[in-house]
Amino acid sequence: MSHPNRERADRILDAAGELLLRMGYRKVAVDDIARAVGIGKGTVYLHWRNKELLFQALLMRESADLTDELLATIKADPAMILPHRMIPGSFLITHRRPLVMAMLRGNAEMFGSLGDVALKKQQDQLGMRFEEVMLRHGLIRADVPHLNYALHAATLGFYLGDTLSDEFDGIPLQEKANVLAHLIRTAFEPPGEPDPAAVATVAAELSSALEELVSGYRNGIYAHDPANAPG
């Protein structure tokens, strides 16, 4: 069943996001969200039957917007699909979204157990498809053992490093993205220039997969139970 009033649903999500960043997930009550929007608590429950589903919807909306932004960069320049450009590009886009950053950094106080519930299955499927397509078209090295794990581990450090030490706080974000690009290019991509035809083919295929992911997110945002939404 879809929400009866999407404009009101979005206002609820806006308020929930602001309160979540200020107070943390555990401290935010549905009463607080309703008060911030100027509606009754029962009206919030017309949209999501509990607090957990409401915040899952919020994370889906953030992830859909982030993926749309990444898609726009690929459509403007298909070479953005190359790992040493797409991964740092996503890194920069993600850092402009504090809710997604908090989720990726596993802030237990803020998100409780929500981090993987709404997103993990779709993201895992996309990760496997990314690896398969890149390998098939020779845009990523085939001799790296456990490639998906290696890419994930190498990238995750750039998201989590600042939470473990303040030693590198002085490095500008763009320079960190440049370091990430260098690492991905030298460790995971074949030497030489990629075949432009392969780049165009992969960009089209993975753009389609990303569009499917966005569709699934957006269906889930306005469903009473995002976990069971179409897509």
N, C-alpha and C positions, 0 to 999 in steps of 0.2 A: 504494500500500500504506500503511495506517495504522500508527501506532506501536503496538507491543504493550503499552505501559505509559504511559498519559498522565500519571499522577501523577509517575512518574519523569522523564518528559520535561519537565514543568513545573519540577521541582527543578533539572534541568540548565539550563533557561532562566533561572531565578532566579539561579543561580550565575554564569552567563555575563554577565548584566546587571550584577551587582555587580562582577565582575572588569573588565568593559569600562569602566565609569565610573572605576574606580580606576587601571587600567593603560593603557587605550587598546587599540583593536582589534588593532593589529599585534603588540602584546606579549603578548596573551592566547593561550595554546596550549590545545589540547584536553586535554593532560595537566593543566593548571592547573584546568580546569573539572571534569574527572573527580575530581581530588583533593579539590576543594571539596565535591563531592557525596558522596564516599566510595565511588566505583565505579571500575571499570577503564576505560581509554580505549576499549577495544573495545566496551563497553556504550554509550558515547556514540554510536559509529558505527552501532549498531543503530537509532538514531533519526534521525540525519542523517549522510549519507555523507561530509561534509566540514565544515570550520569555517565556510565562507561560507554554506552552507545553514542551519546552526544559527543564525547571527546574522540571517539573513533572517527566520527563524521568530520570533526574539525581537522584531524590529521589527514584524512582522505582529501579534504578540500585543499589543504596546504600542498600535499603531494601532487594533486592534479595541476595546480597552478605552477608548481616548480617544473613539472614535466612538460607543460605547455610552453614554458619559457625556453626549455632546452630544445624542444621541437622547432621553435621559431628560428633558433640559431642554425640548426641543421638544414632547414629549408632555405635559409639565406645563403648558406655555404655548405654543400654536401661533404666537403673535407672535414667538417667538424665531427663527422662520425668516427674519424680515426681516434684510436684510444688515447693517444697523447694530447689530443685536443678536446675530446668529449669528456674525459674524466676530470681534467682541471677545470673545464667549463662548468661542469656540474658542481664541482667544489666551490667555485665562486658564486654561482646562483644559490646554492644551499646556504652559504654564509650570509646571504641577504634575507634569510627566512629564519628568524630566531626560534620559532616553534619546531621546525624541522631539525634545526641544529640541536636543540635540547633533546629531541627524540633520538637522534643518532648517537648522542653522547650518553644515552642510557641514564638520564636523570631520574632515578627511582622516586625521589620525593615529588617530582613534578608529574610523572606519568604513571606511577604505580606499575601495573603489569601491561600497560597498553602498547608498549613499543613495537611489538611484532604482530599484534592481533590483526590489525587492519591491512597490513602491507606485505607481510613476509612471503606469503604464497605467490602473489603476483610478481613481486620483485625477484624471487628465486627463479621463477619460470623465465622471466626476461633475461636474467643473468646467464642462464643456460643457453638461451637462444642467441644472445650476443656472442658468446664464446663459439658456438657452432658456426654462425654466419661468418665471423671474422676468420676462423680457421679455414673454412671452405673457400674463401676468396683470397687467402694468403696475406691478410692484413695484420695477422698476429702470429707470433712464433709457435710452431708446433712442438718444439722440443722442451718447453717449460713443463715440468711435472706438476700435476694438480693445478692447472692453469687458473681456474676460477678462484680457487683458494688463494693462490699467490697474488692475483690481482686484488682480491678483496683485502688481504692482509696488508699489502703495500699501500693501498689507498686509505684504509681505515686509520692508519697512524697519523695521517695528515689531519684527520678530523678530531682525533682523541689526544694528540700530543700536547695541546695547550691545557688539557685538563690534568695532566700528570706533572707538568713542570712549567714554571714561568720563564725558563731560561731563554726561550725563543720569542717572547712577546714582542720584541722590537722589530721583528721581521715583518714588513708589510704583507698584507694578504696576497696581493698580486705576485710578489716575489715567491711566496710559498707555492702559489699555483704554478709558477714557472719551474720551481724545483720538482714539483710533482710531474709536470709535463716531461722534463728531462729524464726522470726515473722511468716513467712508463715507456718513453720512446726507446731508451737504450736497453732496457731489460726485457721488454715484451714485444717489440715490433721488429720485423725483419729489416736488415740494412737496405739502403737504397730508397728511391722514390716509389710510392705505391702506384699501382696501375689505376689511372683515372676512371676507366670503365668499371673496374671492381669497386672503387669508391662510390660511384654513382649507384651501382646496383645495391650495395650494402646500405647506403643512405636511404634508398627507397624502401627496402625491406624492413629495416629497423625503425624507420619513421612510422610505418604501418603498425608495427608492434607497439610502439610508444603510444600511438593514437588509441589502440585497443586498451592499453593500460589506463589512459586518461578516462576513456569511456567507462571502464569498470569503477574507477574512483568516483566519477561524478554520479553514476547510478547509486553507489553506496551512500553518498552523502545524504541523500534525501529519502533513504529507505528506513523504515522503523528498525530493521536489523541489518546493518551494513554487511555483516558476514555472509548473509544469504541473498545479497542483492544480485541482479543479473550482471554478467560481465566479470 
